[in-house]
Amino acid sequence: MEEVFSLVKEKVEAKKCEAMAGLVKEAEEIMKSTEKGMVRDAGIILAAQKVEHYEIATYGTLLSFAKTLGEDQAADLLQKTLSEEMGADVKLTEIAESFVNEEAMEAA
């Protein structure tokens, strides 16, 4: 994001994201309320995917803004980041569906 702000000649100003803080808190609660094992792992994947989906929505919207404003270099960076976030989400789904969810169900 710092590179994007630099490209559009805007000052970087960090602000706490309450939505993301809530997602992190929820993940911490999952970890505290479950024992180590596949059920906890499935919960962690759930929490991580919620974070990824929030990031995908954010980067997708910023990409749309950059394109609308004709900020092609910023759009390229945002597209790269969006693709990385989408890839992470796919990997989490693959892990969950390959064995974690089934083993968590058996352990519950």
C-alpha positions as CSV (number, residue, x, y, z in Angstrom):
1,M,0.0,0.0,0.0
2,E,2.9,2.3,0.7
3,E,4.0,1.9,-3.0
4,V,0.5,2.7,-4.2
5,F,0.3,5.8,-2.0
6,S,3.6,6.9,-3.4
7,L,2.5,6.4,-7.0
8,V,-0.6,8.5,-6.5
9,K,1.4,11.1,-4.5
10,E,-0.6,10.7,-1.3
11,K,0.6,10.7,2.3
12,V,0.4,7.3,4.0
13,E,-1.7,7.6,7.1
14,A,-2.2,4.5,9.2
15,K,-5.7,4.0,10.7
16,K,-6.9,1.1,12.8
17,C,-9.4,-1.0,10.9
18,E,-12.1,-2.0,13.4
19,A,-13.4,-4.7,11.1
20,M,-10.0,-6.4,10.8
21,A,-9.5,-6.0,14.6
22,G,-12.8,-7.9,15.1
23,L,-11.7,-10.7,12.7
24,V,-8.4,-11.0,14.6
25,K,-10.3,-11.1,18.0
26,E,-12.6,-13.8,16.6
27,A,-9.6,-15.9,15.6
28,E,-8.1,-15.5,19.0
29,E,-11.4,-16.6,20.6
30,I,-11.4,-19.7,18.4
31,M,-7.9,-20.6,19.5
32,K,-8.7,-20.1,23.2
33,S,-12.0,-22.0,23.1
34,T,-10.7,-25.1,21.3
35,E,-8.1,-27.7,22.1
36,K,-5.1,-28.3,19.8
37,G,-6.1,-30.5,17.0
38,M,-8.1,-30.6,13.8
39,V,-11.1,-28.8,15.2
40,R,-8.9,-25.9,16.1
41,D,-7.1,-26.1,12.8
42,A,-10.5,-25.9,10.9
43,G,-11.4,-22.9,13.0
44,I,-8.2,-21.2,12.3
45,I,-8.7,-21.8,8.6
46,L,-12.2,-20.3,8.9
47,A,-10.8,-17.2,10.6
48,A,-8.0,-16.9,8.1
49,Q,-10.4,-17.1,5.2
50,K,-12.6,-14.4,6.7
51,V,-9.5,-12.2,6.8
52,E,-8.6,-13.1,3.2
53,H,-12.2,-12.3,2.0
54,Y,-12.1,-8.9,3.7
55,E,-8.7,-8.2,2.0
56,I,-10.0,-9.4,-1.4
57,A,-13.0,-7.1,-1.1
58,T,-10.8,-4.2,-0.1
59,Y,-8.1,-4.7,-2.8
60,G,-10.8,-5.3,-5.4
61,T,-12.5,-2.0,-4.6
62,L,-9.2,-0.1,-4.5
63,L,-8.2,-1.7,-7.9
64,S,-11.5,-0.5,-9.4
65,F,-10.9,3.0,-8.0
66,A,-7.3,3.1,-9.5
67,K,-8.6,2.0,-12.9
68,T,-11.4,4.6,-12.8
69,L,-8.8,7.3,-11.9
70,G,-6.4,6.2,-14.7
71,E,-3.7,5.2,-12.1
72,D,-2.4,2.4,-14.2
73,Q,0.8,1.7,-12.1
74,A,-1.2,1.7,-8.9
75,A,-3.8,-0.6,-10.5
76,D,-1.0,-3.0,-11.5
77,L,0.3,-3.2,-8.0
78,L,-3.2,-3.6,-6.6
79,Q,-4.0,-6.4,-9.1
80,K,-0.9,-8.2,-8.0
81,T,-1.8,-8.0,-4.4
82,L,-5.4,-9.0,-5.1
83,S,-4.2,-12.0,-7.0
84,E,-1.9,-13.0,-4.1
85,E,-4.8,-12.7,-1.6
86,M,-7.1,-14.8,-3.9
87,G,-4.3,-17.4,-4.2
88,A,-4.0,-17.6,-0.4
89,D,-7.8,-18.1,-0.1
90,V,-7.7,-20.9,-2.7
91,K,-4.8,-22.6,-0.8
92,L,-6.7,-22.4,2.5
93,T,-9.7,-24.0,0.8
94,E,-7.6,-26.7,-0.6
95,I,-6.1,-27.5,2.8
96,A,-9.4,-27.5,4.5
97,E,-11.1,-29.7,1.9
98,S,-8.1,-32.1,1.5
99,F,-8.2,-33.4,5.0
100,V,-8.7,-30.8,7.8
101,N,-12.5,-30.5,7.6
102,E,-13.0,-34.3,7.5
103,E,-10.6,-35.0,10.3
104,A,-12.2,-32.2,12.4
105,M,-15.6,-33.7,11.9
106,E,-14.4,-37.1,13.0
107,A,-12.7,-35.5,16.1
108,A,-15.8,-33.5,17.1
